[in-house]
């Protein structure tokens, strides 16, 4: 796998998002630098998930601009980011290890998957079909994608969903390590996610 240069900043300028004919938000500007996390908060319908999907390239930008400064000029923003959404995107008939191996290949990674499974506490059940996993275990398997393939920007939509206290602590540790290595995090959340002293971007109410 070709190493991807570390970007210096995620910069959004006067962003607007329209979904189903409704303007979700407009005039939104923010920046996230190396080693920084930005928490996106607000009530349901404010556009938290839409913003993350827009940054990931899954939703069209209605107006404004978003760029990853100093990154890989041969890759688009989505190819330099991990997007962790509400759906865990697992195939039940594949084993835990096979699911992660699929995503590692899909994301252009060549690293072994066992260390990532151990890091999220699933190494001992790597042989089990994903159909046997609990909701929390499925979430941890999705989180393993974040560390099995290195990408500088993490886009996390309610990342602690379905996680118990110990798994939330594990995720917080992974996020701190990612930031310490120069990564960036944009996370949509209704509550704390275990990171101290981070900035918050609050979106308005439903339109």
Secondary structure per residue as TSV (DSSP state, phi and psi in degrees):
chain	resnum	aa	ss	phi	psi
A	1	X	-	360.0	131.8
A	2	X	-	-72.1	127.8
A	3	X	-	-64.4	141.3
A	4	X	-	-99.0	126.5
A	5	X	-	-59.5	145.7
A	6	X	-	-74.6	125.2
A	7	X	-	-73.5	164.5
A	8	X	S	-101.3	-23.8
A	9	X	E	-165.5	141.5
A	10	X	E	-97.0	121.8
A	11	X	E	-124.9	123.3
A	12	X	E	-116.9	134.6
A	13	X	E	-130.9	117.9
A	14	X	E	50.2	47.4
A	15	X	E	-72.5	144.0
A	16	X	E	-133.9	143.8
A	17	X	E	-131.9	132.3
A	18	X	E	-123.1	126.0
A	19	X	E	-127.2	126.1
A	20	X	T	57.9	33.5
A	21	X	T	81.7	-0.8
A	22	X	E	-106.7	132.2
A	23	X	E	-76.4	113.0
A	24	X	E	-78.6	-46.6
A	25	X	E	-154.9	163.4
A	26	X	E	-154.2	160.6
A	27	X	E	62.8	29.4
A	28	X	E	-92.9	123.1
A	29	X	E	-130.6	140.4
A	30	X	E	-164.5	167.5
A	31	X	E	-141.5	143.8
A	32	X	E	-130.0	119.5
A	33	X	E	-95.5	175.9
A	34	X	T	-57.3	131.2
A	35	X	T	77.2	13.2
A	36	X	-	-114.6	152.8
A	37	X	E	-123.5	143.2
A	38	X	E	-126.3	122.4
A	39	X	E	-95.0	126.8
A	40	X	E	-99.1	117.9
A	41	X	E	-123.3	172.1
A	42	X	-	142.5	166.3
A	43	X	S	-70.4	167.0
A	44	X	T	-57.0	136.3
A	45	X	T	90.1	-3.9
A	46	X	S	-75.3	-19.4
A	47	X	S	109.9	17.1
A	48	X	H	-61.2	-52.3
A	49	X	H	-66.3	-38.6
A	50	X	H	-61.3	-39.3
A	51	X	H	-62.7	-45.9
A	52	X	H	-63.9	-40.7
A	53	X	H	-67.8	-32.7
A	54	X	H	-65.8	-46.5
A	55	X	H	-62.4	-36.9
A	56	X	T	-74.0	-9.9
A	57	X	T	87.7	13.5
A	58	X	S	-93.2	-13.9
A	59	X	S	-129.0	137.8
A	60	X	-	-71.9	139.6
A	61	X	-	-77.8	122.0
A	62	X	S	-77.8	-32.1
A	63	X	E	-162.5	159.6
A	64	X	E	91.3	-167.4
A	65	X	E	-148.1	145.3
A	66	X	E	-138.1	136.2
A	67	X	E	-148.0	155.9
A	68	X	E	-109.7	100.3
A	69	X	E	-74.7	135.0
A	70	X	T	78.5	10.4
A	71	X	S	-87.6	-152.2
A	72	X	-	-83.7	114.0
A	73	X	T	-67.8	-17.7
A	74	X	T	-92.8	0.2
A	75	X	S	-125.9	144.8
A	76	X	-	-77.8	174.7
A	77	X	G	-61.2	-43.2
A	78	X	G	-60.8	-30.7
A	79	X	G	-77.2	-8.3
A	80	X	G	-110.4	12.0
A	81	X	E	-131.1	152.9
A	82	X	E	-103.1	129.8
A	83	X	E	-111.6	118.1
A	84	X	E	-110.5	102.8
A	85	X	-	-96.3	-164.5
A	86	X	S	-72.0	-32.4
A	87	X	S	-88.5	135.4
A	88	X	-	-82.9	-12.9
A	89	X	-	52.1	59.2
A	90	X	-	-119.2	150.3
A	91	X	-	-98.7	115.9
A	92	X	T	-58.8	-33.2
A	93	X	T	-76.7	-17.6
A	94	X	S	-85.2	151.9
A	95	X	B	-71.9	169.6
A	96	X	H	-55.5	-48.0
A	97	X	H	-64.7	-42.0
A	98	X	H	-65.4	-37.0
A	99	X	H	-62.0	-45.7
A	100	X	H	-69.2	-37.1
A	101	X	H	-62.3	-39.5
A	102	X	H	-59.2	-50.6
A	103	X	H	-65.3	-34.3
A	104	X	H	-64.3	-43.2
A	105	X	H	-66.6	-42.2
A	106	X	H	-62.1	-37.1
A	107	X	T	-87.2	10.1
A	108	X	T	69.8	36.9
A	109	X	-	-104.8	151.8
A	110	X	-	-123.3	4.0
A	111	X	S	-77.9	157.5
A	112	X	-	-66.9	146.0
A	113	X	S	-91.8	-18.3
A	114	X	H	-56.9	-44.3
A	115	X	H	-60.0	-37.4
A	116	X	H	-67.0	-40.4
A	117	X	H	-65.6	-39.1
A	118	X	H	-63.8	-38.3
A	119	X	H	-65.0	-29.6
A	120	X	T	-100.8	8.9
A	121	X	T	78.4	25.0
A	122	X	-	-116.0	5.3
A	123	X	G	-58.7	-36.9
A	124	X	G	-72.2	-17.5
A	125	X	G	-118.4	25.5
A	126	X	T	-60.5	-23.9
A	127	X	T	-85.1	-10.8
A	128	X	S	-80.7	144.9
A	129	X	B	-63.1	145.3
A	130	X	G	-62.7	-20.7
A	131	X	G	-60.5	-23.2
A	132	X	G	-88.5	-3.4
A	133	X	-	-79.2	147.0
A	134	X	-	-76.3	171.2
A	135	X	H	-59.9	-41.0
A	136	X	H	-66.2	-38.8
A	137	X	H	-67.5	-38.2
A	138	X	H	-62.6	-39.6
A	139	X	H	-64.9	-41.2
A	140	X	H	-63.9	-36.3
A	141	X	H	-65.2	-38.2
A	142	X	H	-64.8	-38.9
A	143	X	H	-63.5	-32.2
A	144	X	H	-58.7	-27.2
A	145	X	H	-62.1	-31.0
A	146	X	H	-62.2	-32.4
A	147	X	H	-106.9	-11.1
A	148	X	H	-76.8	-28.2
A	149	X	S	-129.1	122.9
A	150	X	-	-76.6	124.6
A	151	X	-	-139.8	140.5
A	152	X	S	-71.1	-28.7
A	153	X	E	-112.7	125.7
A	154	X	E	-106.1	125.6
A	155	X	E	-111.2	107.8
A	156	X	E	-117.7	118.0
A	157	X	E	-103.3	108.3
A	158	X	S	46.8	59.9
A	159	X	T	-64.9	-23.5
A	160	X	T	-87.5	3.0
A	161	X	T	-56.8	130.5
A	162	X	T	73.1	2.5
A	163	X	-	-92.9	137.6
A	164	X	-	-79.9	179.8
A	165	X	H	-60.1	-41.9
A	166	X	H	-67.8	-38.2
A	167	X	H	-69.8	-34.6
A	168	X	H	-64.1	-38.9
A	169	X	H	-65.3	-39.2
A	170	X	H	-61.5	-45.7
A	171	X	H	-62.7	-41.7
A	172	X	H	-59.7	-39.6
A	173	X	H	-64.6	-40.7
A	174	X	H	-64.1	-40.3
A	175	X	H	-65.7	-42.0
A	176	X	H	-62.6	-40.1
A	177	X	H	-65.0	-40.2
A	178	X	H	-62.4	-44.3
A	179	X	H	-66.8	-39.9
A	180	X	H	-63.5	-27.3
A	181	X	T	-88.3	6.0
A	182	X	T	98.4	9.1
A	183	X	-	-77.5	176.9
A	184	X	E	-133.5	148.4
A	185	X	E	-133.7	131.6
A	186	X	E	-120.3	113.7
A	187	X	E	-126.6	129.5
A	188	X	E	-92.8	128.9
A	189	X	-	-154.7	151.1
A	190	X	S	-93.7	-9.2
A	191	X	S	-157.0	-175.6
A	192	X	-	-63.6	149.4
A	193	X	-	-124.3	16.5
A	194	X	S	92.3	8.8
A	195	X	-	-108.4	128.4
A	196	X	S	-95.6	146.8
A	197	X	S	67.6	28.4
A	198	X	-	-95.7	154.8
A	199	X	E	-78.7	158.1
A	200	X	E	-126.8	135.9
A	201	X	E	-113.1	110.3
A	202	X	E	-99.6	125.7
A	203	X	-	-92.9	155.9
A	204	X	-	-75.7	-176.3
A	205	X	-	-73.9	175.9
A	206	X	-	-65.8	143.3
A	207	X	-	-94.6	360.0
